[in-house]
């Protein structure tokens, strides 16, 4: 049978589903996410798509988003006004690569979705008078990765953003979205039916942690790759709300709390990231089961100033291991005092284990996390040692 004949037969076939009138509105618009239809006389007459002759997904299934209002602001001020009005009942949509999954899993049920992807105030890379770079929080990751200024002056950040997902994800995912990535846990980031099969945990309104039964705190993991690199580079954030704008060091933005992993207030929005451009050597490394598909099992970013023998400043950050990106202050102190000599690198790698604090078996065992931390720190510091000592960020 020819393709044309198959399509003709399919389009003339009577839909078998009696509930199409409920799925399609009176203008022929289809809110079900792919079941395209044409309305004739107020009734569904033809069903287009690969789903011909099959029952459309029932309402409330993972193929449907929950009900919400959607508004696209004409300016940042208008967006901030809506966020102030709705507070925690609003969610922000920029790229949506993580948000839409959370909506389908019913982890979020906002009354209002504010689409900020087209706001010019949140876009682009701009040099500042003091030499820093201003990165708009709404800039897609691909735009940042391919920006020549960022690649030359902040190679570790470019490498971190390049490691996020696939090219398709980076084309729409934004810097602000990556920095605000919700913490994740295998007992939470599942479909609604899966979660309902067990008691709710701290992250879903219960009073127990399924990862550590005796704990009264949430140990969900933070997996932002951009945050790790930006912390190592000493970045600051610009946070805006309807009545004010404030700056906060990225060191003070994250906290060791799986339930409330950032200090961002309701109605507040990350609008820009400021990265100081100083003579730092920097690097970023990531270990993941499948490149471009999986979150990292562990990430590290490190930056140093000075020569291999005399390091004047050092910052080392580990990610995807705990509820926040962890500054390895003990390891930093060892490098600052002993330089990037082989013995010092080994001592710093061993010290990283003690800097991590309490770990869980979430996604990998606590023992594996500690061993991975040692390996990542050793590799990162060895990579910095190999870089030209006169290299400027």
Order of alpha helices (4+ residues) and beta strands (2+ residues): alpha-alpha-beta-beta-beta-alpha-beta-alpha-beta-beta-beta-alpha-alpha-alpha-alpha-alpha-alpha-alpha-beta-beta-beta-beta-beta-beta-beta-alpha-alpha-alpha
